[in-house]
Amino acid sequence: MDKIDFKKTDSYRAPKSFQFVEVPQMQYLMIDGHGDPNTAQTYQDALQTLYPVAYKLKFSSKQAGRDYVVPPLEGLWWAERMDSFTSARDKSQWDWTMMLMVPDWLGPEDVAKALGAAQNSADLPAGDKIRLGNLSEGRCLQVLHIGSYDDEAPVLARMHQYIKDQGLDLTGKHHEIYLSDPRRVQPEKLRTILRQPVVPAAN
């Protein structure tokens, strides 16, 4: 049985310079939350729930004849004041949705079964918050950032200015794809795709 690795597909590739891409609609396991990801218990609860369900889903898909590698963690980030990302970096003000992509051959019934199986194996602190949702971003600007998450602010500021210079406006939410495991990779070597949906600027 061939195992699909979505990390090797175009949706998980980005250069070190700004690039516009068309992102297709995809579905994800999602959990919403608020606060500093370094200190908020809700953030840890989200990760401790997403992964067990994702792996139960992957194993059930494999048993049904379609195997895949669980894709990398992704996050949508936003706040009332965007400068909390690009200058102040006040993480306590951040809202977020943490996500793991689910292949399109799996649906809500598969997720419900995986959630039940995961809950039978371990306590899921955010089991009541997990959902299957679709994300349609369309045209986006993205770039591969190599370095600490705390070094993203200047890149995001340049990204937002580049979008403006191209006659575009930001839309949707700031999207990050974590290609590296921070538990195993030094901060200066972390690889993260930074993605921002865009629309033509209003006249």
Contact map, one row per residue, 1 for C-alpha under 8 A:
11100000000000000000000000000000000000000000000000000000000000001110000000000000000000000000000000000000000000000000000000000000000000000000000000000000000000000000000000000000000000000000000000000000000
11110000000000000000000000000000000000000000000000000000000000000110000000000000000000000000000000000000000000000000000000000000000000000000000000000000000000000000000000000000000000000000000000000000000
11111000000000000000000000000000000000000000000000000000000000000111100000000000000000000000000000000000000000000000000000000000000000000000000000000000000000000000000000000000000000000000000000000000000
01111100000000000000000000000000000000000000000000000000000000000011100000000000000000000000000000000000000000000000000000000000000000000000000000000000000000000000000000000000000000000000000000000000000
00111111100000000000000000000000000000000000000000000000000000000001111000000000000000000000000000000000000000000000000000000000000000000000000000000000000000000000000000000000000000000000000000000000000
00011111101100000000000000000000000000000000000000000000000000000001101000000000000000000000000000000000000000000000000000000000000000000000000000000000000000000000000000000000000000000000000000000000000
00001111101110000000000000000000000000000000000000000000000000000000001100000000000000000000000000000000000000000000000000000000000000000000000000000000000000000000000000000000001000000000000000000000000
00001111110110000000000000000000000000000000000000000000000000000000000000000000000000000000000000000000000000000000000000000000000000000000000000000000000000000000000000000000000000000000000000000000000
00001111111110000000000000000000000000000000000000000000000000000000000000000000000000000000000000000000000000000000000000000000000000000000000000000000000000000000000000000000000000000000000000000000000
00000001111110000000000000000000000000000000000000000000000000000000000000000000000000000000000000000000000000000000000000000000000000000000000000000000000000000000000000000000000000000000000000000000000
00000110111110000000001000000000000000000000000000000000000000000000000000000000000000000000000000000000000000000000000000000000000000000000000000000000000000000000000000000000000000000000000000000000000
00000111111111000000000000000000000000000000000000000000000000000000000000000000000000000000000000000000000000000000000000000000000000000000000000000000000000000000000000000000100000000000000010000000000
00000011111111100000000000000000000000000000000000000000000000000000000000000000000000000000000000000000000000000000000000000000000000000000000000000000000000000000000000000000000000000000000010000000000
00000000000111110010000000000000000000000000000000000000000000000000000000000000000000000000000000000000000000000000000000000000000000000000011100000000000000000000000000000000000000000000000010000000000
00000000000011111110000000000000000000000000000000000000000000000000000000000000000000000000000000000000000000000000000000000000000000000000001100000000000000000000000000000000000000000000000000000000000
00000000000001111100000000000000000000000000000000000000000000000000000000000000000000000000000000000000000000000000000000000000000000000000001110000000000000000000000000000000000000000000000000000000000
00000000000000111110000000000000000000000000000000000000000000000000000000000000000000000000000000000000000000000000000000000000000000000000001100000000000000000000000000000000000000000000000000000000000
00000000000000111111000000000000000000000000000000000000000000000000000000000000000000000000000000000000000000000000000000000000000000000000111000000000000000100000000000000000000000000000000000000000000
00000000000001101111100000000000000000000000000000000000000000000000000000000000000000000000000000000000000000000000000000000000000000000000111000000000000000000000000000000000000000000000000000000000000
00000000000000000111110000000000000000000000000000000000000000000000000000000000000000000000000000000000000000000000000000000000000000000011110000000000000000000000000000000000000000000000000000000000000
00000000000000000011111000000000000000000000000000000000000000000000000000000000000000000000000000000000000000000000000000000000000000000111110000000000000000000000000000000000000000000000000000000000000
00000000000000000001111100000000000000000000000000000000000000000000000000000000000000000000000000000000000000000000000000000000000000001111000000000000000000000000000000000000000000000000000000000000000
00000000001000000000111110000000000000000000000000000000000000000000000000000000000000000000000000000000000000000000000000000000000000011111000000000000000000000000000000000000000000000000000000000000000
00000000000000000000011111000000000000000000000000000000000000000000000000000000000000000000000000000000000000000000000000000000000000011100000000000000000000000000000000000000000000000000000000000000000
00000000000000000000001111100000000000000000000000000000000000000000000000000000000000000000000000000000000000000000000000000000000001111100000000000000000000000000000000000000000000000000000000000000000
00000000000000000000000111110000000000000000000000000000000000000000000000000000000000000000000000001111000000000000000000000000000001110000000000000000000000000000000000000000000000000000000000000000000
00000000000000000000000011111000000000000000000000000000000000000000000000000000000000000000000000001111000000000000000000000000000111100000000000000000000000000000000000000000000000000000000000000000000
00000000000000000000000001111100000000000000000000000000000000000000000000000000000000000000000000111100000000000000000000000000000111100000000000000000000000000000000000000000000000000000000000000000000
00000000000000000000000000111110000000000000000001000100000000000000000000000000000000000000000000111100000000000000000000000000011110000000000000000000000000000000000000000000000000000000000000000000000
00000000000000000000000000011111000000000000000001000000000000000000000000000000000000000000000011110000000000000000000000000000011110000000000000000000000000000000000000000000000000000000000000000000000
00000000000000000000000000001111100000000000010001000000000000000000000000000000000000000000000011100000000000000000000000000100111000000000000000000000000000000000000000000000000000000000000000000000000
00000000000000000000000000000111110000000000010000000000000000000000000000000000000000000000001111000000000000000000000000000000100000000000000000000000000000000000000000000000000000000000000000000000000
00000000000000000000000000000011111000000110000000000000000000000000000000000000000000000000001110000000000000000000000000000000000000000000000000000000000000000000000000000000000000000000000000000000000
00000000000000000000000000000001111100010110000000000000000000000000000000000000000000000001111100000000000000000000000000000000000000000000000000000000000000000000000000000000000000000000000000000000000
00000000000000000000000000000000111110110010000000000000000000000000000000000000000000000011111100000000000000000000000000000000000000000000000000000000000000000000000000000000000000000000000000000000000
00000000000000000000000000000000011111110010000000000000000000000000000000000000000000000011110000000000000000000000000000000000000000000000000000000000000000000000000000000000000000000000000000000000000
00000000000000000000000000000000001111110011000000000000000000000000000000000000000000000010000000000000000000000000000000000000000000000000000000000000000000000000000000000000000000000000000000000000000
00000000000000000000000000000000000111110000000000000000000000000000000000000000000000000000000000000000000000000000000000000000000000000000000000000000000000000000000000000000000000000000000000000000000
00000000000000000000000000000000001111111010000000000000000000000000000000000000000000000000000000000000000000000000000000000000000000000000000000000000000000000000000000000000000000000000000000000000000
00000000000000000000000000000000011111111111000000000000000000000000000000000000000000000000000000000000000000000000000000000000000000000000000000000000000000000000000000000000000000000000000000000000000
00000000000000000000000000000000000000111111100000000000000000000000000000000000000000000000000000000000000000000000000000000000000000000000000000000000000000000000000000000000000000000000000000000000000
00000000000000000000000000000000110000011111110000000000000000000000000000000000000000000000000000000000000000000000000000000100000000000000000000000000000000000000000000000000000000000000000000000000000
00000000000000000000000000000000111110111111111000000000000000000000000000000000000000000000000000000000000000000000000000000000000000000000000000000000000000000000000000000000000000000000000000000000000
00000000000000000000000000000000000010011111111100000000000000000000000000000000000000000000000000000000000000000000000000000000000000000000000000000000000000000000000000000000000000000000000000000000000
00000000000000000000000000000000000000001111111110000000000000000000000000000000000000000000000000000000000000000000000000011100000000000000000000000000000000000000000000000000000000000000000000000000000
00000000000000000000000000000011000000000111111111000000000000000000000000000000000000000000000001000000000000000000000000001100000000000000000000000000000000000000000000000000000000000000000000000000000
00000000000000000000000000000000000000000011111111100000000000000000000000000000000000000000000001000000000000000000000000000000000000000000000000000000000000000000000000000000000000000000000000000000000
00000000000000000000000000000000000000000001111111110000000000000000000000000000000000000000000000000000000000000000000000011100000000000000000000000000000000000000000000000000000000000000000000000000000
00000000000000000000000000000000000000000000111111111000000000000000000000000000000000000000000000000000000000000000000000011110010000000000000000000000000000000000000000000000000000000000000000000000000
00000000000000000000000000001110000000000000011111111100000000000000000000000000000000000000000000110000000000000000000000000000010000000000000000000000000000000000000000000000000000000000000000000000000
00000000000000000000000000000000000000000000001111111110000000000000000000000000000000000000000000000000000000000000000000000000000000000000000000000000000000000000000000000000000000000000000000000000000
00000000000000000000000000000000000000000000000111111111000000000000000000000000000000000000000000000000000000000000010000000000000000000000000000000000000000000000000000000000000000000000000000000000000
00000000000000000000000000000000000000000000000011111111100000000000000000000000000000000000000000000000000000100110110000000000000000000000000000000000000000000000000000000000000000000000000000000000000
00000000000000000000000000001000000000000000000001111111110000000000010000000000000000000000000000010100000000000100000000000000000000000000000000000000000000000000000000000000000000000000000000000000000
00000000000000000000000000000000000000000000000000111111111000000000010000000000000000000000000000000000000000000000000000000000000000000000000000000000000000000000000000000000000000000000000000000000000
00000000000000000000000000000000000000000000000000011111111100000000000000000000000000000000000000000000000000000110110000000000000000000000000000000000000000000000000000000000000000000000000000000000000
00000000000000000000000000000000000000000000000000001111111110000000000000000000000000000000000000000000000001100100000000000000000000000000000000000000000000000000000000000000000000000000000000000000000
00000000000000000000000000000000000000000000000000000111111111000011110000000000000000000000000000000000000000000000000000000000000000000000000000000000000000000000000000000000000000000000000000000000000
00000000000000000000000000000000000000000000000000000011111111100010000000000000000000000000000000000000000000000000000000000000000000000000000000000000000000000000000000000000000000000000000000000000000
00000000000000000000000000000000000000000000000000000001111111110000000000000000000000000000000000000000000000000100000000000000000000000000000000000000000000000000000000000000000000000000000000000000000
00000000000000000000000000000000000000000000000000000000111111111110000000000000000000000000000000000000010000000000000000000000000000000000000000000000000000000000000000000000000000000000000000000000000
00000000000000000000000000000000000000000000000000000000011111111111000000000000000000000000000000000000000000000000000000000000000000000000000000000000000000000000000000000000000000000000000000000000000
00000000000000000000000000000000000000000000000000000000001111111110000000000000000000000000000000000000000000000000000000000000000000000000000000000000000000000000000000000000000000000000000000000000000
00000000000000000000000000000000000000000000000000000000000111111100000000000000000000000000000000000000000000000000000000000000000000000000000000000000000000000000000000000000000000000000000000000000000
10000000000000000000000000000000000000000000000000000000000011111110000000000000000000000000000000000000000000000000000000000000000000000000000000000000000000000000000000000000000000000000000000000000000
11100000000000000000000000000000000000000000000000000000000011111111000000000000000000000000000000000000000000000000000000000000000000000000000000000000000000000000000000000000000000000000000000000000000
11110000000000000000000000000000000000000000000000000000011011101111100000000000000000000000000000000000000000000000000000000000000000000000000000000000000000000000000000000000000000000000000000000000000
00111100000000000000000000000000000000000000000000000000010001000111110000000000000000000000000000000000000000000000000000000000000000000000000000000000000000000000000000000000000000000000000000000000000
00111100000000000000000000000000000000000000000000000000010000000011111000000000000000000000000000000000000000000000000000000000000000000000000000000000000000000000000000000000000000000000000000000000000
00001000000000000000000000000000000000000000000000000110010000000001111100000000000000000000000000011000000000000000000000000000000000000000000000000000000000000000000000000000000000000000000000000000000
00001110000000000000000000000000000000000000000000000000000000000000111110000000000000000000000000011000000000000000000000000000000000000000000000000000000000000000000000000000000000000000000000000000000
00000010000000000000000000000000000000000000000000000000000000000000011111000000000000000000000000011000000000000000000000000000000000000000000000000000000000000000000000000000111000000000000000000000000
00000000000000000000000000000000000000000000000000000000000000000000001111100000000000000000000001110000000000000000000000000000000000000000000000000000000000000000000000000000111000000000000000000000000
00000000000000000000000000000000000000000000000000000000000000000000000111110000000000000000000001110000000000000000000000000000000000000000000000000000000000000000000000000011110000000000000000000000000
00000000000000000000000000000000000000000000000000000000000000000000000011111000000000000000000111100000000000000000000000000000000000000000000000000000000000000000000000000011100000000000000000000000000
00000000000000000000000000000000000000000000000000000000000000000000000001111100000000000000000111000000000000000000000000000000000000000000000000000000000000000000000000001111000000000000000000000000000
00000000000000000000000000000000000000000000000000000000000000000000000000111110000000000000011110000000000000000000000000000000000000000000000000000000000000000000000000001111000000000000000000000000000
00000000000000000000000000000000000000000000000000000000000000000000000000011111010000000000011100000000000000000000000000000000000000000000000000000000000000000000000000001100000000000000000000000000000
00000000000000000000000000000000000000000000000000000000000000000000000000001111110100000000111000000000000000000000000000000000000000000000000000000000000000000000000000000000000000000000000000000000000
00000000000000000000000000000000000000000000000000000000000000000000000000000111110000000000100000000000000000000000000000000000000000000000000000000000000000000000000000000000000000000000000000000000000
00000000000000000000000000000000000000000000000000000000000000000000000000000011111100000000000000000000000000000000000000000000000000000000000000000000000000000000000000000000000000000000000000000000000
00000000000000000000000000000000000000000000000000000000000000000000000000000111111111000000000000000000000000000000000000000000000000000000000000000000000000000000000000000000000000000000000000000000000
00000000000000000000000000000000000000000000000000000000000000000000000000000000111111111000000000000000000000000000000000000000000000000000000000000000000000000000000000000000000000000000000000000000000
00000000000000000000000000000000000000000000000000000000000000000000000000000010111111111110110000000000000000000000000000000000000000000000000000000000000000000000000000000000000000000000000000000000000
00000000000000000000000000000000000000000000000000000000000000000000000000000000011111111110000000000000000000000000000000000000000000000000000000000000100100000000000000000000000000000000000000000000000
00000000000000000000000000000000000000000000000000000000000000000000000000000000011111111000000000000000000000000000000000000000000000000000000000000001110110000000000000000000000000000000000000000000000
00000000000000000000000000000000000000000000000000000000000000000000000000000000001111111000000000000000000000000000000000000000000000000000000000000000100000000000000000000000000000000000000000000000000
00000000000000000000000000000000000000000000000000000000000000000000000000000000001111111100000000000000000000000000000000000000000000000000000000000000000000000000000000000000000000000000000000000000000
00000000000000000000000000000000000000000000000000000000000000000000000000000000001111111110000000000000000000000000000000000000000000000000000000000000100000000000000000000000000000000000000000000000000
00000000000000000000000000000000000000000000000000000000000000000000000000000000000110011111110000000000000000000000000000000000000000000000000000000000000000000000000000000000000000000000000000000000000
00000000000000000000000000000000001110000000000000000000000000000000000000000000000110001111110000000000000000000000000000000000000000000000000000000000000000000000000000000000000000000000000000000000000
00000000000000000000000000000000011100000000000000000000000000000000000000000000000000000111110000000000000000000000000000000000000000000000000000000000000000000000000000000000000000000000000000000000000
00000000000000000000000000000000011100000000000000000000000000000000000000000011000100000111111000000000000000000000000000000000000000000000000000000000000000000000000000000000000000000000000000000000000
00000000000000000000000000000000011100000000000000000000000000000000000000001110000100000111111100000000000000000000000000000000000000000000000000000000000000000000000000000000000000000000000000000000000
00000000000000000000000000000001111000000000000000000000000000000000000000001110000000000000111110000000000000000000000000000000000000000000000000000000000000000000000000000000000000000000000000000000000
00000000000000000000000000000001111000000000000000000000000000000000000000111100000000000000011111000000000000000000000000000000000000000000000000000000000000000000000000000000000000000000000000000000000
00000000000000000000000000000111100000000000000000000000000000000000000000111000000000000000001111100000000000000000000000000000000000000000000000000000000000000000000000000000000000000000000000000000000
00000000000000000000000000000111000000000000011000000000000000000000000011110000000000000000000111110000000000000000000000000000000000000000000000000000000000000000000000000000000000000000000000000000000
00000000000000000000000000011110000000000000000001000000000000000000000011100000000000000000000011111000000000000000000000000000000000000000000000000000000000000000000000000000000000000000000000000000000
00000000000000000000000000011100000000000000000001000100000000000000011111000000000000000000000001111100000000000000000000000000000000000000000000000000000000000000000000000000000000000000000000000000000
00000000000000000000000001111000000000000000000000000000000000000000011100000000000000000000000000111110000000000000000000000000000000000000000000000000000000000000000000000000000000000000000000000000000
00000000000000000000000001111000000000000000000000000100000000000000000000000000000000000000000000011111010000000000000000000000000000000000000000000000000000000000000000000000000000000000000000000000000
00000000000000000000000001100000000000000000000000000000000000000000000000000000000000000000000000001111110000000000000000000000000000000000000000000000000000000000000000000000000000000000000000000000000
00000000000000000000000001100000000000000000000000000000000000000000000000000000000000000000000000000111111000000000000000000000000000000000000000000000000000000000000000000000000000000000000000000000000
00000000000000000000000000000000000000000000000000000000000000000000000000000000000000000000000000000011111000000000000000000000000000000000000000000000000000000000000000000000000000000000000000000000000
00000000000000000000000000000000000000000000000000000000000010000000000000000000000000000000000000000111111101100000000000000000000000000000000000000000000000000000000000000000000000000000000000000000000
00000000000000000000000000000000000000000000000000000000000000000000000000000000000000000000000000000001111111100000000000000000000000000000000000000000000000000000000000000000000000000000000000000000000
00000000000000000000000000000000000000000000000000000000000000000000000000000000000000000000000000000000011111110000000000000000000100000000000000000000000000000000000000000000000000000000000000000000000
00000000000000000000000000000000000000000000000000000000000000000000000000000000000000000000000000000000001111111000000000000000000000000000000000000000000000000000000000000000000000000000000000000000000
00000000000000000000000000000000000000000000000000000000100000000000000000000000000000000000000000000000011111111100000000000000000000000000000000000000000000000000000000000000000000000000000000000000000
00000000000000000000000000000000000000000000000000001000100000000000000000000000000000000000000000000000011111111110000000000000000100000000000000000000000000000000000000000000000000000000000000000000000
00000000000000000000000000000000000000000000000000000000000000000000000000000000000000000000000000000000000111111111000000000000000000000000000000000000000000000000000000000000000000000000000000000000000
00000000000000000000000000000000000000000000000000000000000000000000000000000000000000000000000000000000000011111111100000000000000000000000000000000000000000000000000000000000000000000000000000000000000
00000000000000000000000000000000000000000000000000001101100100000000000000000000000000000000000000000000000001111111110000000000000000000000000000000000000000000000000000000000000000000000000000000000000
00000000000000000000000000000000000000000000000000001001000000000000000000000000000000000000000000000000000000111111111000000010000000000000000000000000000000000000000000000000000000000000000000000000000
00000000000000000000000000000000000000000000000000000000000000000000000000000000000000000000000000000000000000011111111100000000000000000000000000000000000000000000000000000000000000000000000000000000000
00000000000000000000000000000000000000000000000000001001000000000000000000000000000000000000000000000000000000001111111110000000000000000000000000000000000000000000000000000000000000000000000000000000000
00000000000000000000000000000000000000000000000000011001000000000000000000000000000000000000000000000000000000000111111111010000000000000000000000000000000000000000000000000000000000000000000000000000000
00000000000000000000000000000000000000000000000000000000000000000000000000000000000000000000000000000000000000000011111111110010000000000000000000000000000000000000000000000000000000000000000000000000000
00000000000000000000000000000000000000000000000000000000000000000000000000000000000000000000000000000000000000000001111111100000000000000000000000000000000000000000000000000000000000000000000000000000000
00000000000000000000000000000000000000000000000000000000000000000000000000000000000000000000000000000000000000000000111111100000000000000000000000000000000000000000000000000000000000000000000000000000000
00000000000000000000000000000000000000000000000000000000000000000000000000000000000000000000000000000000000000000000011111110000000000000000000000000000000000000000000000000000000000000000000000000000000
00000000000000000000000000000000000000000000000000000000000000000000000000000000000000000000000000000000000000000000001111111000000000000000000000000000000000000000000000000000000000000000000000000000000
00000000000000000000000000000000000000000000100110000000000000000000000000000000000000000000000000000000000000000000011001111110000000000000000000000000000000000000000000000000000000000000000000000000000
00000000000000000000000000000000000000000000110110000000000000000000000000000000000000000000000000000000000000000000000000111110000000000000000000000000000000000000000000000000000000000000000000000000000
00000000000000000000000000000010000000000100110110000000000000000000000000000000000000000000000000000000000000000000000000011111110000000000000000000000000000000000000000000000000000000000000000000000000
00000000000000000000000000000000000000000000000010000000000000000000000000000000000000000000000000000000000000000010001000011111110000000000000000000000000000000000000000000000000000000000000000000000000
00000000000000000000000000000000000000000000000000000000000000000000000000000000000000000000000000000000000000000000000000000111110000000000000000000000000000000000000000000000000000000000000000000000000
00000000000000000000000000000011000000000000000000000000000000000000000000000000000000000000000000000000000000000000000000000111111000000000000000000000000000000000000000000000000000000000000000000000000
00000000000000000000000000001110000000000000000011000000000000000000000000000000000000000000000000000000000000000000000000000111111100000000000000000000000000000000000000000000000000000000000000000000000
00000000000000000000000000001110000000000000000000000000000000000000000000000000000000000000000000000000000000000000000000000000111110000000000000000000000000000000000000000000000000000000000000000000000
00000000000000000000000000111100000000000000000000000000000000000000000000000000000000000000000000000000000100100000000000000000011111000000000000000000000000000000000000000000000000000000000000000000000
00000000000000000000000000111100000000000000000000000000000000000000000000000000000000000000000000000000000000000000000000000000001111100000000000000000000000000000000000000000000000000000000000000000000
00000000000000000000000011110000000000000000000000000000000000000000000000000000000000000000000000000000000000000000000000000000000111110000000000000000000000000000000000000000000000000000000000000000000
00000000000000000000000011110000000000000000000000000000000000000000000000000000000000000000000000000000000000000000000000000000000011111000000000000000000000000000000000000000000000000000000000000000000
00000000000000000000001111000000000000000000000000000000000000000000000000000000000000000000000000000000000000000000000000000000000001111100000000000000000000000000000000000000000000000000000000000000000
00000000000000000000011110000000000000000000000000000000000000000000000000000000000000000000000000000000000000000000000000000000000000111111000000000000000000000000000000010000000000000000000000001000000
00000000000000000000111110000000000000000000000000000000000000000000000000000000000000000000000000000000000000000000000000000000000000011111000000000000000000000000000000000000000000000000000000001000000
00000000000000000001111000000000000000000000000000000000000000000000000000000000000000000000000000000000000000000000000000000000000000001111100000000000000000000000000000000000000000000000000000001110000
00000000000000000001111000000000000000000000000000000000000000000000000000000000000000000000000000000000000000000000000000000000000000001111110000000000000000000000000000000000000000000000000000111100000
00000000000000000111100000000000000000000000000000000000000000000000000000000000000000000000000000000000000000000000000000000000000000000011111000000000000000100010000000000000000000000000000000111100000
00000000000001000111100000000000000000000000000000000000000000000000000000000000000000000000000000000000000000000000000000000000000000000001111100000000000000000000000000000000000000000000000011110000000
00000000000001111110000000000000000000000000000000000000000000000000000000000000000000000000000000000000000000000000000000000000000000000000111110000000000000000000000000000000000000000000000011100000000
00000000000001111000000000000000000000000000000000000000000000000000000000000000000000000000000000000000000000000000000000000000000000000000011111000000000000000000000000000000000000000000001111000000000
00000000000000010000000000000000000000000000000000000000000000000000000000000000000000000000000000000000000000000000000000000000000000000000001111100001001000000000000000000000000000000000011111000000000
00000000000000000000000000000000000000000000000000000000000000000000000000000000000000000000000000000000000000000000000000000000000000000000000111110000000000000000000000000000000000000001111100000000000
00000000000000000000000000000000000000000000000000000000000000000000000000000000000000000000000000000000000000000000000000000000000000000000000011111011000000000000000000000000000000000011111000000000000
00000000000000000000000000000000000000000000000000000000000000000000000000000000000000000000000000000000000000000000000000000000000000000000000001111111000000000000000000000000000000000011110000000000000
00000000000000000000000000000000000000000000000000000000000000000000000000000000000000000000000000000000000000000000000000000000000000000000000000111111000000000000000000000000000000000010010000000000000
00000000000000000000000000000000000000000000000000000000000000000000000000000000000000000000000000000000000000000000000000000000000000000000000000011111100000000000000000000000000000000000000000000000000
00000000000000000000000000000000000000000000000000000000000000000000000000000000000000000000000000000000000000000000000000000000000000000000000000111111111000000000000000000000000000000000000000000000000
00000000000000000000000000000000000000000000000000000000000000000000000000000000000001000000000000000000000000000000000000000000000000000000000010111111111100000000000000000000000000000000000000000000000
00000000000000000000000000000000000000000000000000000000000000000000000000000000000011101000000000000000000000000000000000000000000000000000000000000111111110000000000000000000000000000000000000000000000
00000000000000000000000000000000000000000000000000000000000000000000000000000000000001000000000000000000000000000000000000000000000000000000000000000011111111000000000000000000000000000000000000000000000
00000000000000000000000000000000000000000000000000000000000000000000000000000000000000000000000000000000000000000000000000000000000000000000000010000011111111100000000000000000000000000000000000000000000
00000000000000000000000000000000000000000000000000000000000000000000000000000000000011000000000000000000000000000000000000000000000000000000000000000001111111110000000000000000000000000000000000000000000
00000000000000000000000000000000000000000000000000000000000000000000000000000000000001000000000000000000000000000000000000000000000000000000000000000000111111111000000000000000000000000000000000000000000
00000000000000000000000000000000000000000000000000000000000000000000000000000000000000000000000000000000000000000000000000000000000000000000000000000000011111111100000000000000000000000000000000000000000
00000000000000000100000000000000000000000000000000000000000000000000000000000000000000000000000000000000000000000000000000000000000000000000100000000000001111111110000000000000000000000000000000000000000
00000000000000000000000000000000000000000000000000000000000000000000000000000000000000000000000000000000000000000000000000000000000000000000000000000000000111111111000001000000000000000000000000000000000
00000000000000000000000000000000000000000000000000000000000000000000000000000000000000000000000000000000000000000000000000000000000000000000000000000000000011111111100000000000000000000000000000000000000
00000000000000000000000000000000000000000000000000000000000000000000000000000000000000000000000000000000000000000000000000000000000000000000000000000000000001111111110000000000000000000000000000000000000
00000000000000000000000000000000000000000000000000000000000000000000000000000000000000000000000000000000000000000000000000000000000000000000100000000000000000111111111111000000000000000000000000000100000
00000000000000000000000000000000000000000000000000000000000000000000000000000000000000000000000000000000000000000000000000000000000000000000000000000000000000011111111110000000000000000000000000000000000
00000000000000000000000000000000000000000000000000000000000000000000000000000000000000000000000000000000000000000000000000000000000000000000000000000000000000001111111100000000000000000000000000000000000
00000000000000000000000000000000000000000000000000000000000000000000000000000000000000000000000000000000000000000000000000000000000000000000000000000000000000000111111100000000000000000000000000000000000
00000000000000000000000000000000000000000000000000000000000000000000000000000000000000000000000000000000000000000000000000000000000000000000000000000000000000000011111110000000000000000000000000000001100
00000000000000000000000000000000000000000000000000000000000000000000000000000000000000000000000000000000000000000000000000000000000000000000000000000000000000000011111111000000000000000000000000000111100
00000000000000000000000000000000000000000000000000000000000000000000000000000000000000000000000000000000000000000000000000000000000000000000000000000000000000000011001111100000000000000000000000000111110
00000000000000000000000000000000000000000000000000000000000000000000000000000000000000000000000000000000000000000000000000000000000000000000000000000000000000010010000111110000000000000000000000011110000
00000000000000000000000000000000000000000000000000000000000000000000000000000000000000000000000000000000000000000000000000000000000000000000000000000000000000000000000011111000000000000000000000011110000
00000000000000000000000000000000000000000000000000000000000000000000000000000000000000000000000000000000000000000000000000000000000000001000000000000000000000000000000001111100000000000000000000011100000
00000000000000000000000000000000000000000000000000000000000000000000000000011100000000000000000000000000000000000000000000000000000000000000000000000000000000000000000000111110000000000000000000011000000
00000000000000000000000000000000000000000000000000000000000000000000000000011100000000000000000000000000000000000000000000000000000000000000000000000000000000000000000000011111000000000000000001111000000
00000000000000000000000000000000000000000000000000000000000000000000000001111000000000000000000000000000000000000000000000000000000000000000000000000000000000000000000000001111100000000000000001110000000
00000000000000000000000000000000000000000000000000000000000000000000000001111000000000000000000000000000000000000000000000000000000000000000000000000000000000000000000000000111110000000000000111100000000
00000000000100000000000000000000000000000000000000000000000000000000000111100000000000000000000000000000000000000000000000000000000000000000000000000000000000000000000000000011111000000000000111000000000
00000000000000000000000000000000000000000000000000000000000000000000000111000000000000000000000000000000000000000000000000000000000000000000000000000000000000000000000000000001111110000000001110000000000
00000010000000000000000000000000000000000000000000000000000000000000000110000000000000000000000000000000000000000000000000000000000000000000000000000000000000000000000000000000111110000000011110000000000
00000000000000000000000000000000000000000000000000000000000000000000000000000000000000000000000000000000000000000000000000000000000000000000000000000000000000000000000000000000011111011000011100000000000
00000000000000000000000000000000000000000000000000000000000000000000000000000000000000000000000000000000000000000000000000000000000000000000000000000000000000000000000000000000011111111000010000000000000
00000000000000000000000000000000000000000000000000000000000000000000000000000000000000000000000000000000000000000000000000000000000000000000000000000000000000000000000000000000000111111110010000000000000
00000000000000000000000000000000000000000000000000000000000000000000000000000000000000000000000000000000000000000000000000000000000000000000000000000000000000000000000000000000000011111000000000000000000
00000000000000000000000000000000000000000000000000000000000000000000000000000000000000000000000000000000000000000000000000000000000000000000000000000000000000000000000000000000000111111100000000000000000
00000000000000000000000000000000000000000000000000000000000000000000000000000000000000000000000000000000000000000000000000000000000000000000000000000000000000000000000000000000000111111110110000000000000
00000000000000000000000000000000000000000000000000000000000000000000000000000000000000000000000000000000000000000000000000000000000000000000000000000000000000000000000000000000000001011111110000000000000
00000000000000000000000000000000000000000000000000000000000000000000000000000000000000000000000000000000000000000000000000000000000000000000000000111000000000000000000000000000000001001111110000000000000
00000000000000000000000000000000000000000000000000000000000000000000000000000000000000000000000000000000000000000000000000000000000000000000000001110000000000000000000000000000000000000111110000000000000
00000000000000000000000000000000000000000000000000000000000000000000000000000000000000000000000000000000000000000000000000000000000000000000000001110000000000000000000000000000000000001111111000000000000
00000000000000000000000000000000000000000000000000000000000000000000000000000000000000000000000000000000000000000000000000000000000000000000000011111000000000000000000000000000001111001111111100000000000
00000000000000000000000000000000000000000000000000000000000000000000000000000000000000000000000000000000000000000000000000000000000000000000000111100000000000000000000000000000011100000000111110000000000
00000000000000000000000000000000000000000000000000000000000000000000000000000000000000000000000000000000000000000000000000000000000000000000000111000000000000000000000000000001111100000000011111000000000
00000000000111000000000000000000000000000000000000000000000000000000000000000000000000000000000000000000000000000000000000000000000000000000011110000000000000000000000000000001111000000000001111100000000
00000000000000000000000000000000000000000000000000000000000000000000000000000000000000000000000000000000000000000000000000000000000000000000011110000000000000000000000000000111100000000000000111110000000
00000000000000000000000000000000000000000000000000000000000000000000000000000000000000000000000000000000000000000000000000000000000000000001111000000000000000000000000000000111000000000000000011111000000
00000000000000000000000000000000000000000000000000000000000000000000000000000000000000000000000000000000000000000000000000000000000000000001110000000000000000000000000001111110000000000000000001111100000
00000000000000000000000000000000000000000000000000000000000000000000000000000000000000000000000000000000000000000000000000000000000000001111100000000000000000000000000001111100000000000000000000111110000
00000000000000000000000000000000000000000000000000000000000000000000000000000000000000000000000000000000000000000000000000000000000000000011100000000000000000000010000111110000000000000000000000011111000
00000000000000000000000000000000000000000000000000000000000000000000000000000000000000000000000000000000000000000000000000000000000000000010000000000000000000000000000111100000000000000000000000001111100
00000000000000000000000000000000000000000000000000000000000000000000000000000000000000000000000000000000000000000000000000000000000000000000000000000000000000000000001110000000000000000000000000000111110
00000000000000000000000000000000000000000000000000000000000000000000000000000000000000000000000000000000000000000000000000000000000000000000000000000000000000000000001110000000000000000000000000000011111
00000000000000000000000000000000000000000000000000000000000000000000000000000000000000000000000000000000000000000000000000000000000000000000000000000000000000000000000010000000000000000000000000000001111
00000000000000000000000000000000000000000000000000000000000000000000000000000000000000000000000000000000000000000000000000000000000000000000000000000000000000000000000000000000000000000000000000000000111
